[in-house]
Amino acid sequence: HAPESAEIPSVWQGALAKRNVPELHKEFANQVGWPAGIDANKAHKLLYREHLRSTMLPWFIQGMMRIGQFQYDMQMALKRWNGPFVLKEVLTGAPLQPGQVVDVRHKCGSHYAENIRSNFANNPNGQVCMFHGTTHIAIGFNDLGALLNLKVGQPCEKELQGKPMTFLGLDMNEFSVAKSLVVAELLGSDCPLKALLQVWFSSSWTRATAEHFRN
């Protein structure tokens, strides 16, 4: 665990390494506060670790690409190609070069991977299980899709059974946050389901849906 006051060594410095990354580990505690039931010390360390990773990872990848030594690992490949469609080609082939085109349309087809939650994708994702009386913090939650097919179970602790579950979504993408807030507002209104689904999933709306949105 690196001390938060430590300076980035000069050997690591570069245009990407010097860019400003939001200090979420500080901002969240100061502006929002930790929800009840959360281990504040552990949560702070996890957020600080992601802050360091967000600061250094792009610069590190860029440097490895420049010297021809960059190779995707499984986690990065799943994220980059939104699913397991190209794992064999990416993980067993020669290192990818900057700008190289990997055409895997014949494998991906016209659907998203069900095991990865995509931003406002109109296909079902794997079911998520959460529990009454607990707090679920979704960092980079994209949209409210996790709640669309949610399964809420009863925890083992009797004092938590039957109590409300808290879902807290954090995302740096202003579009995702704004759209999720609009969808949440419409869910509590008399907006027809057809119009709500258009707002959630469609890039074009009917005039009636646009009117519900304005209202």
Residue pairs with C-beta under 8 A, 6 or more apart in sequence:
1 45
1 48
1 49
2 52
4 48
8 17
8 18
8 55
8 56
12 56
12 59
14 59
14 62
14 63
15 59
16 58
16 59
16 62
17 55
17 56
17 59
19 55
21 51
21 54
21 55
22 51
22 172
23 51
24 47
24 50
24 51
24 170
25 44
25 47
25 48
25 50
25 51
28 34
28 47
28 170
29 40
29 44
34 40
34 43
35 135
35 137
35 166
35 168
36 135
37 134
37 135
38 135
38 137
43 137
50 139
61 70
64 70
65 97
65 98
68 95
68 97
69 95
70 95
70 96
71 91
71 95
71 96
72 80
72 90
72 91
72 96
73 91
74 87
74 91
77 86
77 87
77 90
77 91
78 84
78 87
78 113
78 116
79 116
81 90
81 102
81 104
81 108
82 108
82 112
82 113
82 116
82 118
83 108
83 112
83 113
83 115
83 116
84 113
84 115
85 104
85 107
85 108
85 113
86 102
86 104
86 107
89 102
89 104
90 96
90 102
96 102
111 123
112 118
112 121
112 123
114 123
114 124
114 125
114 126
115 125
115 126
116 125
117 125
117 142
117 145
117 146
118 125
118 142
119 142
119 143
119 173
119 176
120 142
120 143
120 145
120 176
120 179
120 200
120 201
121 145
122 201
124 149
125 145
125 146
125 149
127 149
127 150
127 151
128 146
128 149
128 150
128 151
129 150
129 151
129 152
129 153
130 136
130 150
130 151
130 152
130 153
130 165
130 167
131 152
131 153
131 154
131 155
131 160
131 165
132 152
132 153
132 154
132 155
132 160
132 161
132 162
132 163
132 164
132 165
133 155
133 157
133 159
133 160
133 161
133 162
133 163
133 164
133 165
134 155
134 160
134 165
134 166
135 165
135 166
135 168
136 165
136 166
136 167
136 168
137 168
137 170
138 146
138 167
138 168
138 169
138 170
139 170
139 171
140 170
140 171
140 172
141 169
141 170
141 171
141 176
141 180
142 171
142 173
142 176
143 176
143 179
143 180
143 183
143 200
144 169
144 180
144 183
144 184
144 200
146 167
147 167
152 165
154 161
154 162
155 161
169 177
169 180
171 177
171 180
179 199
179 200
182 199
182 213
183 196
183 199
183 200
186 195
186 196
186 199
186 212
186 213
187 196
189 212
191 212
192 212
194 209
195 205
195 206
195 208
195 209
195 212
195 213
198 205
198 206
198 209
199 205
199 209
199 213
205 213
